Amino acid sequence: MDITFLGTGASEGWPAYFCECDTCKRARQAGGKNRRTRLSVLIDDDIKIDLPPDTFCHHMADDGALCRVNHILISHSHGDHFHPHTLEMRKEPFAFVPPGKQLAVYGNSRVMELCETALDDPENAGIDLVRLKPFQTVQAGDATVATLEADHMQEEDALNFIVSVDGKTFLYGHDTGWYPEQTWEFLADWQLDVVSLDCTNGPYDGRQYHMGIPANLDVKERLTGQGSASGDTVFVANHFSHNGGLLHEEIETRMEGTGFVVAYDGLRISV
């Protein structure tokens, strides 16, 4: 399994649009790994998780990677994770797709509503819409995808995903705070090879809607304690906001010795 971290930033990106805070000023000056687009990952050039507005300009336009993607998983409807207008660009005359080449888009009820509004006629765009609920398992090509209930929104089912391909399993743990107990119970049946966790709060100990470094460490401890992770599991801290106040190297320093990889745009992990 090859995982590319296309974007690793929170909703405002980093440096943030209009922000003149000290952290954004330092990020603009330092550049490199401190420039973060909105969150998304690519698995084996086949599955993309989340479709932020940065997809065209920063993630996938240059090498045509989006043409190779067959499945898009949407975690929830927030604008930094789902830009419905992008799907409309699969229709003619915006794009000319070979006959019979379908794209499957998966998401909760609200995501499906936004898809139908943007596309008007999904079949005309060659898009299959797959409605998901928490604690459901579906097949996406060669991958098995399981949905988890996240702690992020009250008005819709925000989803996290487990993606399993050829015996390797990846947990996409964004956007979420501390998991509900039913999610922990569901995770107990899985052996995880790579775990990417929400670290929006940076050094601060937030546990609702998002997490930070202290919560990430506790999630790792619980997953390991219940047998869902082992010493071979790769843990990744991801989804960073300027509100955390730390640049990339400073986050790495804070997490040194914890066994976490600190994500940055373009990071690739193969297991």
Backbone as JSON, one array per atom type, in Angstrom:
{
  "sequence": "MDITFLGTGASEGWPAYFCECDTCKRARQAGGKNRRTRLSVLIDDDIKIDLPPDTFCHHMADDGALCRVNHILISHSHGDHFHPHTLEMRKEPFAFVPPGKQLAVYGNSRVMELCETALDDPENAGIDLVRLKPFQTVQAGDATVATLEADHMQEEDALNFIVSVDGKTFLYGHDTGWYPEQTWEFLADWQLDVVSLDCTNGPYDGRQYHMGIPANLDVKERLTGQGSASGDTVFVANHFSHNGGLLHEEIETRMEGTGFVVAYDGLRISV",
  "N": [[0.85, -1.2, 0.0], [0.64, 2.12, -0.97], [0.76, 5.34, 0.27], [0.03, 8.65, -0.24], [0.35, 11.78, 1.13], [-1.42, 14.3, 0.29], [-2.41, 16.82, 1.05], [-2.07, 18.58, 4.14], [-3.14, 20.36, 5.89], [-5.38, 22.31, 7.99], [-8.73, 23.79, 7.88], [-8.29, 26.43, 7.02], [-6.0, 26.3, 5.6], [-2.39, 26.72, 5.38], [0.25, 28.92, 5.24], [-2.52, 30.84, 6.47], [-5.31, 32.2, 4.61], [-5.89, 35.18, 4.92], [-4.38, 35.8, 7.04], [-2.41, 37.41, 9.53], [-1.04, 36.56, 11.69], [1.66, 35.68, 13.97], [2.55, 33.07, 13.59], [1.72, 32.4, 10.98], [3.15, 34.34, 9.56], [5.75, 33.47, 10.09], [5.65, 30.98, 8.85], [5.28, 31.69, 6.16], [7.73, 32.85, 5.66], [9.53, 30.76, 6.17], [8.66, 28.67, 4.5], [8.69, 25.68, 2.47], [8.05, 22.67, 4.16], [6.25, 23.9, 5.77], [4.23, 25.02, 4.36], [1.03, 24.33, 3.85], [-1.57, 22.66, 2.24], [-5.14, 21.97, 2.03], [-6.57, 19.09, 3.67], [-6.0, 15.83, 2.35], [-5.62, 12.48, 1.11], [-3.96, 10.07, -0.98], [-4.33, 6.81, -2.13], [-2.57, 4.25, -3.46], [-2.86, 5.31, -6.05], [-5.49, 4.95, -6.69], [-7.55, 5.33, -4.86], [-8.89, 8.21, -3.5], [-9.05, 10.16, -0.62], [-11.19, 12.48, 0.56], [-11.97, 15.63, -1.0], [-10.81, 18.42, -1.4], [-10.88, 22.04, -2.06], [-8.34, 22.55, -2.97], [-7.57, 20.58, -4.68], [-7.28, 20.79, -7.51], [-5.32, 22.87, -8.12], [-3.1, 22.23, -6.54], [-2.84, 19.49, -5.88], [-3.31, 17.41, -7.87], [-3.33, 18.05, -10.56], [-1.17, 18.35, -12.39], [0.06, 15.87, -13.19], [-2.04, 14.35, -14.03], [-3.23, 12.67, -12.17], [-5.75, 12.47, -11.05], [-7.25, 11.41, -13.06], [-6.67, 8.75, -12.9], [-7.75, 7.89, -10.58], [-10.25, 5.9, -9.11], [-12.04, 5.79, -7.06], [-13.52, 7.91, -4.68], [-13.52, 8.9, -1.42], [-15.48, 10.63, 0.85], [-15.25, 12.39, 3.79], [-16.88, 14.19, 5.23], [-19.12, 17.04, 4.9], [-17.94, 19.54, 5.13], [-16.37, 22.48, 3.78], [-13.58, 22.42, 3.43], [-13.01, 19.82, 3.07], [-14.64, 18.84, 1.12], [-15.4, 19.73, -2.1], [-17.87, 20.18, -4.05], [-18.19, 21.18, -6.68], [-15.97, 20.42, -8.12], [-16.49, 17.82, -8.99], [-18.39, 18.27, -10.94], [-16.85, 19.01, -13.05], [-16.25, 16.71, -14.38], [-18.06, 16.25, -16.33], [-19.02, 16.49, -19.78], [-18.86, 19.64, -21.51], [-16.52, 19.92, -20.1], [-14.82, 17.85, -19.49], [-13.63, 14.94, -21.21], [-14.32, 11.8, -20.94], [-13.34, 8.4, -21.26], [-15.76, 6.14, -22.67], [-17.78, 4.27, -20.44], [-16.03, 4.37, -18.32], [-16.16, 4.62, -15.03], [-16.54, 6.62, -12.08], [-16.56, 6.26, -8.65], [-18.15, 7.78, -5.93], [-18.18, 8.22, -2.51], [-20.04, 8.79, 0.45], [-21.69, 10.47, 3.25], [-25.22, 11.13, 3.9], [-25.64, 13.93, 3.57], [-23.44, 14.66, 2.01], [-24.08, 13.21, -0.3], [-26.39, 14.58, -1.1], [-25.29, 17.07, -1.8], [-23.67, 16.29, -3.9], [-25.59, 15.43, -5.79], [-26.9, 17.85, -6.27], [-24.84, 19.39, -7.38], [-24.17, 17.92, -9.65], [-26.52, 17.41, -11.02], [-27.28, 15.43, -13.0], [-25.91, 12.64, -12.23], [-25.24, 10.31, -13.69], [-24.66, 11.21, -16.21], [-22.19, 12.27, -15.84], [-20.71, 10.08, -15.46], [-20.54, 9.09, -12.88], [-20.89, 7.21, -9.98], [-22.86, 7.22, -7.14], [-22.44, 6.5, -3.77], [-24.01, 5.92, -0.88], [-23.14, 6.25, 2.51], [-23.07, 5.03, 5.9], [-22.13, 5.21, 9.41], [-20.06, 2.51, 10.62], [-20.16, 0.64, 8.57], [-19.3, -1.64, 5.98], [-17.82, -1.72, 2.83], [-17.04, -2.66, -0.57], [-14.5, -1.32, -2.53], [-13.41, -1.43, -5.45], [-10.4, -3.16, -5.41], [-10.12, -2.75, -2.76], [-11.14, -2.95, 0.67], [-13.39, -1.04, 2.44], [-14.12, 0.44, 5.47], [-16.36, 2.21, 7.57], [-16.22, 4.64, 10.15], [-17.64, 6.12, 13.09], [-17.08, 9.46, 13.65], [-16.06, 12.02, 16.0], [-17.18, 14.91, 15.43], [-19.23, 16.48, 14.19], [-22.59, 17.57, 14.78], [-24.78, 17.75, 13.13], [-24.61, 16.01, 10.98], [-23.5, 12.73, 9.89], [-20.29, 12.54, 10.45], [-17.56, 10.94, 9.02], [-14.91, 8.61, 9.59], [-12.35, 6.6, 8.06], [-11.42, 3.2, 7.41], [-9.18, 1.71, 5.34], [-8.43, -1.11, 3.54], [-6.1, -2.97, 1.75], [-4.81, -5.65, -0.01], [-4.02, -6.97, 2.34], [-2.92, -4.95, 3.9], [-3.56, -2.2, 6.04], [-5.1, 0.93, 6.54], [-5.83, 3.65, 8.64], [-7.77, 6.46, 8.49], [-8.0, 9.12, 10.33], [-9.57, 11.67, 10.62], [-11.84, 14.41, 10.33], [-11.77, 14.54, 13.74], [-12.53, 14.32, 17.25], [-11.92, 12.76, 20.38], [-12.69, 9.36, 20.06], [-16.06, 7.99, 20.0], [-17.34, 5.4, 22.14], [-18.38, 3.2, 20.74], [-17.01, 3.32, 18.35], [-14.39, 2.72, 19.17], [-14.81, 0.06, 19.9], [-15.45, -1.07, 17.43], [-13.03, -0.72, 16.11], [-11.46, -2.55, 17.41], [-11.51, -4.95, 16.1], [-9.75, -4.79, 14.05], [-6.49, -4.87, 12.52], [-4.07, -2.53, 12.32], [-1.94, -0.96, 9.98], [-1.03, 1.56, 9.19], [-1.69, 4.64, 10.73], [-3.32, 7.64, 10.63], [-3.73, 10.6, 12.31], [-5.85, 13.21, 13.54], [-4.48, 16.31, 14.28], [-5.07, 18.94, 14.83], [-5.1, 20.78, 16.94], [-2.5, 21.05, 17.69], [-0.04, 21.55, 20.13], [-1.88, 21.66, 22.14], [-4.36, 20.36, 24.39], [-6.95, 19.35, 23.14], [-10.05, 17.58, 22.93], [-12.47, 17.35, 21.72], [-14.22, 17.35, 18.72], [-11.81, 17.96, 17.35], [-8.32, 17.01, 17.65], [-5.17, 17.14, 19.5], [-1.61, 16.98, 20.11], [-1.36, 15.71, 22.77], [-3.76, 14.15, 22.89], [-3.43, 12.57, 20.59], [-1.28, 10.95, 21.38], [-2.51, 9.5, 23.4], [-4.48, 8.16, 21.93], [-2.87, 6.48, 20.39], [-1.81, 4.89, 22.44], [-4.15, 3.63, 23.38], [-5.06, 2.23, 21.07], [-2.91, 0.5, 20.7], [-2.97, -0.87, 23.12], [-5.39, -2.27, 22.93], [-4.87, -4.0, 20.95], [-5.18, -3.25, 18.29], [-3.15, -1.93, 17.08], [0.43, -2.17, 16.71], [3.95, -2.48, 17.52], [4.96, -2.21, 15.01], [3.24, -0.6, 13.64], [2.71, 2.33, 11.75], [2.46, 5.52, 12.91], [0.94, 8.64, 12.25], [0.93, 12.09, 12.64], [-1.31, 14.63, 11.73], [-3.13, 17.09, 9.71], [-2.93, 20.05, 10.41], [-3.16, 23.23, 12.09], [-2.61, 26.77, 11.98], [-3.27, 27.83, 14.4], [-2.23, 26.19, 16.3], [0.32, 27.1, 16.67], [2.92, 26.15, 16.14], [5.65, 25.57, 13.97], [6.65, 23.23, 11.35], [9.12, 21.85, 12.02], [9.19, 22.4, 14.73], [6.96, 21.05, 15.66], [7.84, 18.47, 15.12], [9.94, 18.34, 16.98], [8.51, 18.46, 19.39], [7.23, 16.02, 19.24], [9.18, 14.17, 19.21], [10.56, 11.01, 19.85], [8.12, 9.83, 20.34], [7.28, 8.1, 18.44], [5.8, 8.98, 16.32], [5.28, 10.05, 12.95], [5.52, 13.22, 11.54], [3.3, 14.71, 9.46], [3.56, 16.17, 6.16], [2.88, 18.12, 3.24], [3.02, 16.07, 0.47], [4.33, 13.95, 1.62], [5.17, 10.51, 1.56], [4.26, 7.22, 2.29], [4.97, 3.84, 2.4], [3.81, 0.59, 2.85]],
  "CA": [[0.0, 0.0, 0.0], [1.35, 3.4, -1.06], [-0.08, 6.44, 0.73], [0.6, 9.98, -0.46], [-0.35, 12.82, 1.87], [-1.49, 15.4, -0.67], [-2.57, 18.05, 1.83], [-1.95, 18.26, 5.57], [-3.56, 21.52, 6.65], [-6.77, 22.44, 8.44], [-9.67, 24.42, 6.95], [-7.81, 27.7, 6.49], [-4.7, 26.12, 4.99], [-1.32, 27.3, 6.2], [-0.29, 30.09, 5.94], [-3.94, 31.05, 6.22], [-5.65, 33.18, 3.56], [-5.76, 36.6, 5.21], [-3.89, 35.87, 8.41], [-1.16, 38.1, 9.81], [-0.52, 36.12, 12.98], [3.09, 35.42, 13.95], [2.8, 31.73, 13.05], [1.6, 32.46, 9.52], [4.29, 35.11, 9.06], [6.94, 32.6, 10.14], [5.48, 29.93, 7.85], [5.53, 32.28, 4.85], [9.15, 33.08, 5.53], [10.26, 29.49, 6.18], [8.26, 27.89, 3.34], [8.92, 24.24, 2.55], [7.04, 21.83, 4.79], [5.32, 24.74, 6.52], [3.14, 25.42, 3.47], [0.11, 23.19, 3.91], [-2.88, 22.74, 1.61], [-6.18, 21.29, 2.8], [-6.31, 17.66, 3.89], [-6.4, 14.76, 1.44], [-4.61, 11.46, 0.87], [-4.13, 9.22, -2.16], [-3.9, 5.44, -1.85], [-2.29, 3.4, -4.63], [-3.36, 5.96, -7.27], [-6.82, 4.4, -6.97], [-8.52, 5.87, -3.9], [-8.6, 9.52, -2.9], [-9.91, 10.48, 0.51], [-11.57, 13.89, 0.59], [-11.85, 16.37, -2.26], [-10.82, 19.83, -1.03], [-10.74, 22.96, -3.19], [-6.94, 22.57, -3.42], [-7.29, 19.4, -5.51], [-6.81, 21.12, -8.86], [-4.11, 23.68, -8.22], [-1.95, 21.76, -5.78], [-2.72, 18.07, -5.57], [-3.4, 16.34, -8.85], [-3.56, 18.52, -11.94], [-0.02, 18.3, -13.28], [0.37, 14.55, -13.76], [-3.27, 13.64, -14.39], [-3.49, 11.61, -11.19], [-7.19, 12.32, -10.8], [-7.77, 10.55, -14.12], [-6.42, 7.36, -12.53], [-8.52, 7.57, -9.37], [-11.54, 5.26, -9.38], [-12.9, 5.88, -5.88], [-13.28, 9.06, -3.82], [-14.21, 8.81, -0.14], [-15.66, 11.96, 1.44], [-15.48, 12.2, 5.22], [-18.03, 15.0, 5.64], [-19.44, 18.06, 3.89], [-17.25, 20.82, 5.33], [-15.8, 22.94, 2.53], [-12.16, 22.1, 3.28], [-12.92, 18.4, 2.78], [-15.45, 18.48, -0.04], [-15.72, 20.8, -3.03], [-18.71, 19.47, -5.02], [-18.05, 21.7, -8.04], [-14.91, 19.67, -8.79], [-17.09, 16.67, -9.66], [-19.09, 18.75, -12.14], [-15.85, 19.13, -14.12], [-16.12, 15.43, -15.08], [-19.05, 16.21, -17.39], [-18.73, 17.23, -21.01], [-17.62, 19.7, -22.28], [-15.38, 20.21, -19.25], [-13.91, 16.71, -19.58], [-14.05, 13.88, -22.11], [-13.91, 10.57, -20.26], [-13.64, 7.22, -22.08], [-17.06, 5.51, -22.37], [-17.77, 3.16, -19.5], [-15.1, 4.58, -17.21], [-16.95, 5.17, -13.95], [-15.94, 7.09, -10.84], [-17.46, 6.07, -7.51], [-17.99, 8.76, -4.85], [-18.79, 7.66, -1.31], [-20.17, 9.77, 1.52], [-22.92, 10.42, 4.03], [-26.42, 11.65, 3.23], [-25.44, 15.33, 3.2], [-22.51, 14.65, 0.88], [-24.82, 12.75, -1.47], [-27.26, 15.68, -1.53], [-24.46, 18.07, -2.47], [-23.28, 15.7, -5.18], [-26.73, 15.45, -6.7], [-27.14, 19.24, -6.64], [-23.76, 19.86, -8.26], [-24.1, 17.15, -10.89], [-27.84, 17.37, -11.65], [-27.45, 14.07, -13.53], [-24.63, 11.95, -11.98], [-24.94, 9.33, -14.73], [-24.07, 11.94, -17.33], [-20.79, 12.51, -15.51], [-20.06, 8.8, -15.23], [-20.27, 9.01, -11.45], [-21.78, 6.41, -9.15], [-22.93, 7.75, -5.78], [-22.61, 5.42, -2.79], [-24.34, 6.52, 0.41], [-22.54, 5.5, 3.61], [-23.37, 5.3, 7.3], [-21.07, 4.67, 10.27], [-19.95, 1.09, 10.9], [-20.55, -0.07, 7.37], [-18.16, -2.11, 5.21], [-18.13, -1.84, 1.41], [-15.91, -2.96, -1.45], [-14.17, -0.26, -3.48], [-12.4, -2.08, -6.27], [-9.67, -4.18, -4.66], [-10.02, -2.33, -1.37], [-12.25, -3.01, 1.6], [-13.51, 0.23, 3.15], [-15.03, 0.43, 6.6], [-16.64, 3.56, 8.06], [-16.26, 4.83, 11.6], [-18.28, 7.35, 13.57], [-16.13, 10.44, 14.18], [-16.6, 13.06, 16.89], [-16.86, 16.16, 14.73], [-20.39, 17.29, 13.84], [-23.87, 17.13, 15.31], [-25.84, 17.81, 12.12], [-24.48, 14.95, 10.0], [-22.57, 11.67, 10.26], [-18.91, 12.69, 10.0], [-17.01, 9.59, 8.92], [-13.51, 8.25, 9.4], [-12.29, 5.43, 7.18], [-10.38, 2.18, 7.39], [-9.0, 1.2, 3.98], [-7.6, -2.3, 3.56], [-5.75, -3.44, 0.41], [-3.76, -6.68, -0.03], [-3.57, -7.3, 3.68], [-2.42, -3.77, 4.59], [-4.73, -1.45, 6.49], [-4.84, 2.34, 6.84], [-6.88, 4.39, 9.34], [-7.84, 7.9, 8.23], [-8.66, 9.6, 11.54], [-9.79, 13.11, 10.47], [-11.7, 15.31, 11.45], [-12.43, 13.92, 14.89], [-11.97, 14.36, 18.58], [-11.82, 11.42, 20.97], [-13.73, 8.52, 19.46], [-17.12, 7.4, 20.81], [-16.99, 4.04, 22.56], [-18.73, 2.24, 19.69], [-15.92, 3.33, 17.38], [-13.29, 1.93, 19.74], [-15.18, -1.36, 19.83], [-15.34, -1.47, 16.03], [-11.6, -0.78, 15.78], [-10.83, -3.69, 18.07], [-11.49, -6.09, 15.18], [-8.84, -4.51, 12.94], [-5.06, -4.72, 12.72], [-3.76, -1.33, 11.55], [-0.54, -0.79, 9.58], [-0.76, 3.0, 9.19], [-2.74, 5.4, 11.4], [-3.17, 9.09, 10.49], [-4.61, 11.17, 13.33], [-6.11, 14.64, 13.57], [-3.64, 17.03, 15.24], [-5.4, 20.34, 14.58], [-4.82, 21.63, 18.1], [-1.07, 21.13, 17.95], [0.39, 21.15, 21.47], [-2.96, 21.84, 23.12], [-5.07, 19.11, 24.66], [-8.37, 19.35, 22.8], [-10.56, 16.22, 22.75], [-13.79, 17.39, 21.1], [-14.24, 17.79, 17.32], [-10.45, 17.81, 16.84], [-7.36, 16.58, 18.67], [-3.83, 17.68, 19.45], [-0.57, 16.01, 20.42], [-1.66, 14.84, 23.91], [-4.79, 13.18, 22.53], [-2.83, 11.62, 19.65], [-0.49, 9.97, 22.14], [-3.44, 8.63, 24.11], [-5.09, 7.28, 20.94], [-1.87, 5.44, 20.1], [-1.76, 3.98, 23.59], [-5.36, 2.8, 23.44], [-5.06, 1.3, 19.93], [-1.91, -0.53, 20.97], [-3.44, -1.66, 24.25], [-6.49, -3.17, 22.57], [-4.41, -4.92, 19.91], [-5.43, -2.75, 16.94], [-1.86, -1.47, 16.58], [1.58, -2.86, 17.29], [5.19, -1.73, 17.38], [5.23, -2.01, 13.59], [2.27, 0.34, 13.07], [3.21, 3.68, 11.51], [1.53, 6.56, 13.35], [1.18, 9.92, 11.58], [0.18, 13.27, 13.09], [-1.72, 15.24, 10.47], [-4.21, 18.09, 9.77], [-2.41, 21.07, 11.32], [-3.66, 24.59, 11.99], [-1.73, 27.82, 12.52], [-3.65, 28.11, 15.79], [-1.36, 25.42, 17.18], [1.46, 27.95, 16.97], [4.2, 25.5, 15.93], [6.04, 25.21, 12.63], [6.85, 21.79, 11.16], [10.24, 21.34, 12.82], [8.83, 22.52, 16.14], [6.07, 19.91, 15.94], [8.71, 17.29, 15.17], [10.66, 18.37, 18.26], [7.54, 18.12, 20.45], [6.81, 14.63, 19.11], [10.37, 13.31, 19.17], [10.52, 9.9, 20.79], [6.76, 9.3, 20.5], [6.99, 7.13, 17.38], [4.95, 9.59, 15.3], [5.77, 10.82, 11.81], [4.78, 14.47, 11.38], [2.97, 14.79, 8.04], [3.72, 17.39, 5.39], [2.37, 17.93, 1.88], [3.92, 15.29, -0.37], [4.86, 12.79, 2.36], [4.74, 9.21, 1.05], [4.52, 6.09, 3.17], [4.67, 2.55, 1.76], [3.84, -0.55, 3.79]],
  "C": [[0.88, 1.25, 0.0], [0.4, 4.54, -0.72], [0.65, 7.74, 0.51], [-0.27, 11.0, 0.27], [-0.33, 14.09, 1.02], [-1.56, 16.75, 0.03], [-2.61, 17.7, 3.3], [-2.4, 19.4, 6.46], [-5.02, 21.47, 7.04], [-7.54, 23.35, 7.48], [-9.13, 25.69, 6.3], [-6.52, 27.54, 5.69], [-3.63, 26.77, 5.86], [-0.16, 27.67, 5.3], [-1.73, 30.37, 5.52], [-4.17, 32.25, 5.3], [-5.26, 34.63, 3.89], [-4.98, 36.85, 6.5], [-2.53, 36.57, 8.51], [-0.62, 37.73, 11.18], [0.96, 35.76, 12.84], [3.4, 34.07, 13.32], [2.71, 31.71, 11.54], [2.74, 33.26, 8.91], [5.55, 34.25, 9.03], [6.86, 31.51, 9.08], [5.75, 30.46, 6.45], [7.03, 32.47, 4.61], [9.92, 31.77, 5.4], [9.94, 28.65, 4.96], [8.44, 26.4, 3.55], [7.76, 23.49, 3.17], [6.03, 22.62, 5.61], [4.19, 25.29, 5.65], [2.22, 24.23, 3.3], [-1.2, 23.51, 3.2], [-3.87, 21.91, 2.41], [-6.08, 19.77, 2.66], [-6.85, 16.77, 2.78], [-5.27, 13.75, 1.36], [-4.98, 10.67, -0.38], [-3.56, 7.85, -1.84], [-3.78, 4.68, -3.16], [-2.81, 3.99, -5.95], [-4.78, 5.53, -7.63], [-7.9, 5.02, -6.1], [-8.03, 7.21, -3.39], [-9.57, 9.74, -1.75], [-9.99, 11.99, 0.63], [-11.18, 14.61, -0.7], [-11.9, 17.86, -1.96], [-10.68, 20.73, -2.25], [-9.31, 23.05, -3.72], [-6.62, 21.45, -4.41], [-6.71, 19.78, -6.86], [-5.43, 21.78, -8.83], [-2.89, 23.01, -7.59], [-1.76, 20.26, -5.76], [-2.53, 17.17, -6.79], [-3.47, 16.79, -10.31], [-2.39, 18.19, -12.87], [0.19, 16.94, -13.95], [-0.87, 13.73, -14.09], [-3.66, 12.56, -13.41], [-4.98, 11.39, -10.97], [-7.85, 11.47, -11.89], [-7.62, 9.07, -13.77], [-7.21, 6.93, -11.3], [-9.88, 7.0, -9.76], [-12.54, 5.41, -8.24], [-12.51, 7.11, -5.07], [-14.16, 8.92, -2.58], [-14.29, 10.2, 0.48], [-16.03, 11.78, 2.91], [-16.69, 12.97, 5.73], [-18.12, 16.21, 4.7], [-18.74, 19.4, 4.09], [-16.41, 21.18, 4.11], [-14.33, 22.64, 2.34], [-11.95, 20.62, 2.99], [-13.7, 18.0, 1.53], [-15.84, 19.71, -0.83], [-16.53, 20.2, -4.18], [-18.51, 19.91, -6.46], [-16.96, 20.95, -8.82], [-15.49, 18.48, -9.56], [-17.82, 17.07, -10.93], [-18.14, 18.83, -13.33], [-15.61, 17.8, -14.83], [-17.13, 15.3, -16.23], [-18.53, 16.91, -18.63], [-19.44, 18.58, -20.98], [-16.39, 19.98, -21.43], [-14.34, 19.09, -19.31], [-14.51, 15.69, -20.54], [-13.46, 12.58, -21.58], [-14.24, 9.38, -21.15], [-14.97, 6.58, -21.69], [-16.89, 4.33, -21.41], [-16.83, 3.31, -18.33], [-15.83, 5.33, -16.1], [-16.08, 5.63, -12.79], [-16.96, 6.91, -9.73], [-17.13, 7.08, -6.42], [-18.82, 8.28, -3.66], [-18.9, 8.76, -0.24], [-21.5, 9.63, 2.23], [-24.08, 11.07, 3.27], [-26.25, 13.09, 2.77], [-24.49, 15.43, 2.01], [-23.22, 14.22, -0.4], [-25.75, 13.84, -2.0], [-26.47, 16.74, -2.3], [-23.97, 17.57, -3.82], [-24.4, 15.8, -6.2], [-27.05, 16.86, -7.17], [-26.1, 19.72, -7.64], [-23.81, 19.2, -9.63], [-25.39, 17.19, -11.69], [-28.14, 15.96, -12.15], [-26.12, 13.33, -13.36], [-24.25, 10.97, -13.09], [-24.27, 9.99, -15.93], [-22.59, 12.23, -17.1], [-20.03, 11.2, -15.3], [-19.7, 8.58, -13.78], [-21.34, 8.18, -10.75], [-21.72, 6.95, -7.73], [-23.26, 6.62, -4.81], [-22.79, 6.05, -1.41], [-23.83, 5.63, 1.54], [-23.07, 5.96, 4.97], [-22.22, 4.78, 8.15], [-21.19, 3.17, 10.47], [-20.51, 0.22, 9.77], [-19.27, -0.49, 6.64], [-18.59, -2.33, 3.76], [-16.86, -2.19, 0.65], [-15.73, -1.81, -2.42], [-13.04, -0.78, -4.36], [-11.73, -3.2, -5.5], [-9.6, -3.88, -3.17], [-11.31, -2.62, -0.6], [-12.25, -1.71, 2.41], [-14.54, 0.09, 4.26], [-15.17, 1.86, 7.13], [-16.72, 3.57, 9.57], [-17.03, 6.1, 11.92], [-17.21, 8.25, 14.18], [-16.84, 11.36, 15.16], [-16.26, 14.41, 16.26], [-18.06, 17.06, 14.5], [-21.63, 16.7, 14.5], [-24.92, 16.96, 14.22], [-25.73, 16.75, 11.03], [-23.49, 13.91, 10.51], [-21.2, 11.96, 9.66], [-18.24, 11.32, 10.09], [-15.48, 9.6, 8.95], [-13.5, 6.94, 8.63], [-11.15, 4.49, 7.54], [-10.34, 1.65, 5.96], [-8.01, 0.05, 4.02], [-7.39, -2.82, 2.14], [-4.61, -4.46, 0.55], [-3.17, -6.93, 1.35], [-2.97, -6.15, 4.47], [-3.58, -2.81, 4.86], [-4.34, -0.06, 6.99], [-6.05, 2.95, 7.53], [-6.73, 5.88, 9.08], [-8.67, 8.51, 9.35], [-8.84, 11.11, 11.57], [-11.24, 13.35, 10.05], [-12.43, 14.66, 12.62], [-11.72, 14.3, 16.18], [-11.83, 12.93, 19.08], [-12.99, 10.57, 20.5], [-14.82, 8.12, 20.46], [-16.78, 5.93, 21.09], [-17.3, 3.0, 21.49], [-17.65, 2.19, 18.61], [-14.73, 2.54, 17.89], [-13.58, 0.43, 19.64], [-15.05, -1.88, 18.41], [-13.87, -1.62, 15.63], [-10.91, -2.0, 16.36], [-10.71, -4.9, 17.15], [-10.5, -5.9, 14.03], [-7.39, -4.47, 13.41], [-4.59, -3.61, 11.78], [-2.27, -1.24, 11.25], [-0.12, 0.66, 9.57], [-1.96, 3.71, 9.81], [-2.43, 6.89, 11.26], [-4.2, 9.77, 11.38], [-4.68, 12.7, 13.25], [-5.27, 15.3, 14.66], [-3.84, 18.54, 15.1], [-4.96, 21.26, 15.72], [-3.34, 21.74, 18.44], [-0.73, 20.7, 19.36], [-0.72, 21.17, 22.51], [-3.83, 20.58, 23.22], [-6.57, 19.25, 24.41], [-8.83, 17.93, 22.52], [-11.94, 16.2, 22.1], [-13.68, 18.03, 19.73], [-12.88, 17.68, 16.63], [-9.58, 17.3, 17.99], [-6.06, 17.35, 18.52], [-2.85, 16.59, 19.86], [-0.91, 15.15, 21.63], [-2.7, 13.77, 23.59], [-4.26, 12.14, 21.55], [-2.04, 10.54, 20.39], [-1.41, 9.0, 22.88], [-4.17, 7.69, 23.15], [-4.14, 6.15, 20.59], [-1.81, 4.42, 21.22], [-2.98, 3.07, 23.63], [-5.4, 1.79, 22.28], [-4.07, 0.17, 20.16], [-2.38, -1.46, 22.09], [-4.54, -2.64, 23.89], [-6.12, -4.08, 21.39], [-4.67, -4.48, 18.49], [-4.14, -2.25, 16.28], [-0.75, -2.2, 17.31], [2.81, -1.96, 17.15], [5.56, -1.46, 15.94], [4.28, -1.01, 12.93], [2.91, 1.72, 12.92], [2.13, 4.67, 11.93], [1.95, 7.9, 12.76], [0.32, 10.99, 12.23], [-0.07, 14.14, 11.86], [-2.81, 16.27, 10.74], [-3.86, 19.18, 10.79], [-2.99, 22.45, 11.02], [-2.62, 25.57, 12.54], [-2.04, 28.15, 13.96], [-2.86, 27.27, 16.79], [-0.06, 26.13, 17.5], [2.83, 27.37, 16.69], [4.45, 25.26, 14.45], [6.42, 23.73, 12.58], [7.97, 21.24, 12.04], [9.95, 21.42, 14.31], [7.86, 21.42, 16.56], [6.89, 18.63, 16.04], [9.46, 17.21, 16.5], [9.74, 17.96, 19.4], [7.21, 16.63, 20.43], [7.99, 13.67, 19.03], [10.28, 12.23, 20.25], [9.16, 9.28, 20.99], [6.43, 8.21, 19.48], [6.09, 7.68, 16.29], [5.77, 10.21, 14.17], [4.91, 12.07, 11.72], [4.56, 14.7, 9.88], [3.3, 16.16, 7.46], [3.22, 17.09, 3.98], [3.41, 17.21, 1.03], [4.55, 14.1, 0.33], [4.31, 11.5, 1.75], [5.17, 8.12, 2.02], [4.1, 4.83, 2.45], [4.8, 1.45, 2.81], [3.48, -1.83, 3.04]]
}
